[in-house]
Amino acid sequence: MTDVTTGSNSAATAPIEPSLHRVMGPWLLLLFIVGDILGTGIYALTGQVAKQVGGVVWLPFLVAFIVAVVTAMSYLELVTKYPKAAGAALYTHKAFGIHFITFIVAFTVMCSGITSASTASRAFAANLSGAFQLNLETGIGITLVALAFMAIVAIVNFRGVGESVKANVVLTVVELTGLLIIIFIGLWAIVGGQGDVSRITQFATSPDSSIFWSVMAATTLAFFAMVGFEDSVNMAEECKDPSKIFPKVLLIGLFITGAIYVLVSISAITLVSPEELGIGETPLLKVVQAGAPNFPLWIFGFITMFAVANSALINMLMASRLVYGMSREHVLPPLLGKVHAGRRTPYIAIGFTTLLAFALITFVGEVPALGGTTALLLLFVFTVVNIAVLILRRETVEHDHFRTPTILPVLGAISCAFFAGPWTGRDPVQYKIAGVLIAVGVVLWVVTILVNRATGVAPSEPDMEALGGDGPVN
């Protein structure tokens, strides 16, 4: 695909579209950010992180938090400089101006949404089994429930679901309640002399891995819990004075979630040994059982299922919307852009993304592999965004905006690229999953190019709103 060119009369002929209604103040934006970050990652992967590093399970979450903050500083400069609802695709397009690169970034975001939703579906099935004692701990039982759950998500997606800030507030309260229960149980146990607080300083030792590399490997998983902050840039056009409030609110949201994750990790490892915490896919249910055996387990299981279920739905909505948008922009086959006459939803795109999720749930299955692949895909996108900040420094805008110290995008690009590499001990299966997903996208892109040439269709300036989409949420 060729470089982007814009016709000289495009500005004169383009219709004037109304702007989005700016209704979000700092408090609603803060709830949106916290709600996007909280979710499946901490509920499902705490045990796997503990399995990697032992009692210092809080340390990989802390490292992941630092990497997220550094990258968030780049997002802050870009979102206050270009307060548009298109995210990474917009920044990539402005920095490089090449359709194919923009497409790869957008398709990668879409893939990260599908892997995130698949992770959530596995977590949903595991917590359903644990909370209601359904004895589905065998691989086939969890997989069947996860597939059924994803089918329900597809049906709801097909019928059409309106996303709103109010719904996000409700979700945030539910997710936050579950994590506060874990923190309270842990603190209560510590005050009462239960558990083993000394575990929080104990590293797992392995003859073939040093402490440093064990922490790095665990951080590649823990980073999945921090994704979601990048999604907030899509709300820029609906915020009051985004250039002023975004920096403070985003950083506060990151610090709140980072503190919650560290406290949850400390509570979990105090009450449950890292060996036991790393078995199965319901680590926080074990914490409730150990610290508060009289607490109705089904209540916490319901909270967990609600949190991860909503994450799966939002991610599949995002993924199908992105596929639909890319089809309408002639970078994916036109079939994927068809809209159902009755429901007015992109039913072919929904079916395509659901089939990809089915394949991931069936043939990959394990939560660590799916969650790790989500983090891997996002680390690639974050590396590109950090580089885009530096390239776009040569472009000025008329309004004042946040400017991050130059060293931070450099450190952000290096750290994200580092954690995406195989030297961290990342499971090789994650590269295979990511490679297959991106290969599917490239094949579809090539097919689209051939179809476009045969029919005389030439891609024009892409619609960033269609290609941007939302990042995956937890």
N, C-alpha and C positions, 0 to 999 in steps of 0.2 A: 504494500500500500504506500502511496506517495505522501510527501509532506503535506501538511495542511495549508491550504490557501483560502483566502477569503475574498469573495468578489467585491469590487469597488462599490457597487450599488446595494450591497446587502443591508447596510444600515438604513438606507433610505426606504427599502421596500419591506423590511421586516415589520410585522405588526407590533404595536406597543402592548406588552403584556402587563397586567396589573401585578404589583408586588405582593408578596405574602404579608399577612397581617402580623405585625410585631406585638405579640401578646406575652412573651416570656420575659419575666424579670429575673433577677439573680436567684431567688429561692426556687422557682420552678426549674430553672436551668440546672441548679445544683442537684435537685431531685432526679432530673433526667440523667445527669452524668453518673451519679451514684447508682441509680437503678440499672444503667447500661453496663457498668463494670461488675457489680455484684451478680452472682448467679452460679451457673453450672461449674465453673472452674474450681472454686473453693469447696463446693458441695461434693464434687466427684473425684478431685485429684489430690486432696490432702494426703490420703493414704499412700498414693504412689510416690509423692514427693518424700514422705517419711521413709519409704522403702529405699530410696536412693541415698539419703543423708543421715537417717537415724533421728535422734532427738532434736537436732537443730533444724527441724522442719520449717521453722519460721524464717531462717536465713535465705533460702531461695526465693521466698515471697518478697523479702526485703530487697534482694538484688533485682528481681523483676520489677519491683516498684521504682527503683532508681532508674533503670533503663527506660521505663515508661515515662517518667517525669522528664528525662532529657529529650525524648522524642516528642512529648507533649509540647515542649517549648517551641519546637519547629512548627507544629500544628498551630500554635497560638500566633506565631508571626504570620503564617499564611492565611488563617481564618480572619484575622483582623485586617489584613491587607486586601484579601479578596473575600468579603463576607457573603459568599454564595453557597447554596445548598448542594454542592457536588463533590466535596471532599477530595480524596486522593486523585481521582481522574482529572479534576480541574487543574490541580497543581502540576500533575505530570504533563498535561496537555500544554499548559502555559510555559513550562520549563523546556520541554523537548519539541513540542509541535509536530509530533509524528503519530499518525493514527494507530499504527500497530502497537507502539509502546503504550499509548493510552488504553487500547483494547486489552493488552496483557495485564495491566494494572487492574482494570475494571473486572476482567474475568477472574483474576486472582482473588479479588475481594469477594466475588460471587462464590468461588470455590471454598473460601474460608467460612462463608456463611453456611454452606452445605455440610462441611466437616463439623462445624460447631453445632449445627442442628442434630447431626447424627450422634455426636457426643451426648447431647442433651437427651436424645431418645433412649440411649443406653442407660444413662443415669436415671431416667424416669422409670424404666423397667426394673432396674436393680432396687430402687427405693420402694417401688410398689411391692416387690417381693419381700423386702426386709420389714417394711412397716406393717404389712398385713399378713405376714408369715405364710406366703403362698408357695414357698419351697421352689422358687424358680432359679435357684442359684446355678443350675447347670447352664452351660453356654447356649444350648438350643432353646431353653425356656426363655431366657433373657432376650435372645435374638428375636423370637417370635413375638413377644410383647412389644419390643422396640419397633418391629416392622408394622405391627398393628397400630401402634401409636402414631408412627409416621404417616400411615395411610389416613388416619383421622385428621392429622394436620393438613394433608393434601386436600381433603374434602372441605375442611373449614376455609382453606386458602381459596379453593375453587368457588365457594359460595360468596367470598368477598368479606374482608375484615378491615374495618376502618381503624387506623392507629390514632391514638390521641394522647395528649399529655396527661389527662386525668387517668387513663388506663395505666400509664407508666408510673404514676404516683402510687396507685394501688399495688402494682407489682413490686415497686421499691419497698413499700411498707411490709409486704409479706416476706420478701427475701431478707430484709434487714431484721425482721422479727426472728426468723430462724437462726441467723447468725448471732444475734444478741442472746438467744436462749443458750447457745453453746458457750458463749463467753461467760454468762452468768453462772451456768452449771460448773464451769471450770474454776471460776473465782470462788464459788461457794465451797467446792471441794478442797481447794487450796487452803482456805481459811479454816475448814474443818479438819485439816490434817490428812485428807484423802489424797490418793494419787502419789506421783513421784515427780516433784518439781525439778529435781536434779537432772532429769532426762533432757531438759532444754539446752544443755551445754554439751551433750554427748554426740559425737560424730560416729556415723557408721564407718567401719574400717573394712577395706577390701584389699587383698594382696595384689590385685592388678589395677588399682585405681587410687590416686592420691585424694586427700580431702578436697583440694581445690577443684579437681575435675569432677568429683562427685557432686559438689555444689553446682558447678556449671551445668552438668547433665540434668540435675533436678530443676534448675532455673528454666531450662527449655520447656519443662512441663508447667512450672508455676507461672510462666509468662502468660499462659492461656487465661489465667484468672484475672489478669490486668487489662485484657483487651476490652474495648468498649468505649474508652475515652475518645478515640478517634471518631466515633459515631456522632458525637455532639456537634462537630463542625457542620453537619447537615441541618442543624437548627439555627444557623447564623442569621438567615433572612427573617426568622420569626422571633428574634431577640431584640429587646430594647437596647440600643446603643451597644452592639456587640463588641466594637473595638475597645470599649471601656470596661465592660463587665466580664468578658470572656477569660482574660488571663487570671484574675483573682478567683473566679468561680471554678474554673477547670482545675487549678492547682489545689484549691480547698477540697474539691471532690476526690482528687487522687490521694490526698493525704488522709482523708476520712476512710476511704476504702483500704488503703495500705495499712492503716492502724487496725482496722477491723480484721484484716487477714492475718496480721501478726498475732493479735490477741486470740483469734480462733485457733491458730496453729499451736500456740502455747497451751491453751485449754485442752486441745485434743491430745497432745503428746503427754501432758501431765496425767491424764486419766487412762490412756490406752497406750500400750507399748508400740514402738514403731513396727515391730514384726507383725503384730495383730492388726494394726491400722492399715498396713499395706495389703491385707488379704481382702479380696472382693472389691465391690464398687460402691459400698455404702459406708464410708469411714465415719461420717458425722452421726449416723444412727448408732454406731458402736459407742461413741462418746456419750450420747444421751443414755444409753443402756448402762454404761459404767458409772456415770456420775449421778444420775437420777433414775434409778431403776423403777420408781413408782410413777414417773412421768409417762403419760399415755403416748406410747411410741407412734401410734397411728397419726396423732396430731402433727408431730414433727415430720413424719413421712409425707403427710398431705402438704405441708408447707414446702418441703423440698420438691415434691412433684409439681406443685403449682409454679414454683420458680423456674424449674428447668423446662416445663411444658411451654410456658410463655416464651422462653428463650428460643425454643425450637420453632415455634410459630412465627415469631418476628424474623428469624433468620431465613426461613423458607419463603416468607413474603418478600424479603429483600432479594433473595437469590432469583426467584421467578421474575421479579420486576426488572432486575438487571438483564436477564436473558431476553426478556421482552424488549427492553430499551435498546439493547445491542442489535437485535433483529430489525427493529424499526429504523436504526441508523445504518442498516445495510452492512454490518460487520459480522452478523450471524445469519444463517439461512432464514428466508422470509417466513417459512412455516412456523418458526418459533415465535413469531410476532402476531399470530392469529388470536383474536379475542372472541370469546363465546358470545353468541348473539343474545342469549337470555341473561346470563349472569354478568356479562361485561367484565370478565376476568380473563387473563392470558392463559387459557387452559392448556395449550401445548407446552408453554414454558413451565407451567406448574408440573405437568407430567414428566417433562425432561429432567427437571431438578429433583423431583421425587424419585425417579428411577436411579439417578446418581446416588441419592441418599440410601436407597434400598441396597445398592451394590456395596456401599461403604459399610453399612450395618451388617450385611451378610458375610462379606468376604474379609473385612478387616475386624469388625466387632469390638475389639478392646478399646476401652475409654482412653487409656494413655496414648495409643497410636492415633486416635482421632483428634484428641485434644492437642497433642503435640504437632500434628499436621496443621491444625488451625493456627497455632503459634508460628510455625515455620512459614506459612503463606503470608501471615501478617508481618513477620519480620522482614520479608522481602519487600513488601509494600512500604514499610516504615523506612527501610534503607533508601528507597527511591525518593520518598518525601523529604528526608533529611538532605539529600543531595539537591533536590529541587529548590529548597530554601536558599542554598548558596548560589545557584544559577540565577534565581529570580531577584537577587540583590541588585542586579543591574537595572531592573525595572522599577520605576517609582510610581507612586499613586498620590493623588491630591490630598487625601485625608491622613491624619495621624494614625499610626498603628503600632502595635507591640513589635519590638525588635529584640530577638534573643541574642545573647553574646555569641559571636562567630564560632567560638570553640565548641559550643554545645551541639550544633548540627553536625560538626565534624565528629565529635565523640558519639553522637547518636547514630550516624551512618556506620562508624567502625564497630560499635557495640552490637547493633542489630545484625550487621553482616557476620560478626563473630559468633553470635548465638544461633545464627542460621546454619553454621558450618558443621561438618561431621566430626571435627576435632573436639566438640563439646561432649561427645558420647551420645549424641542424639540417635535414637533407634533408626537404622537404615530404612525400615519399612515406611517411615514418614516421607522420605524422599521419593520412594516408589509411588506412594499414594499421590503426593503432590505432582509428581512427574506425569502420571497417568491422567490426572485431572486437567493439567495445563495442555497436555498433548491432545486431549479431546477438544479443547477450545481451539487450538491451532489448526487441527484438521477441519473443524467447522468453519474457521475463518478462511482457510484455503478454498473449501467448497463454495463458500459465499463469494469469494473473489471470482471464481470461475463462472458462477451463476450470473454475477453482476456483469461480467464481460460479455457473456452470451446474450444477456437481455439489454445491454446498453445502459445499465445503471451505474453511476459513478458516485461514490461516497463524497459528501460535501462536508462542510464544517460540522463536526459532531455536536449533538445536544448534550452538554455536560450534565444536565439534570437527569437525562436518561442513562448516561454511562457512569455517573458518579455513584449513585446508590448509597446505602448505609453500610458501615462496617459491621461485622458480626458482634452480637451482644452475648453476654454470659447468661 
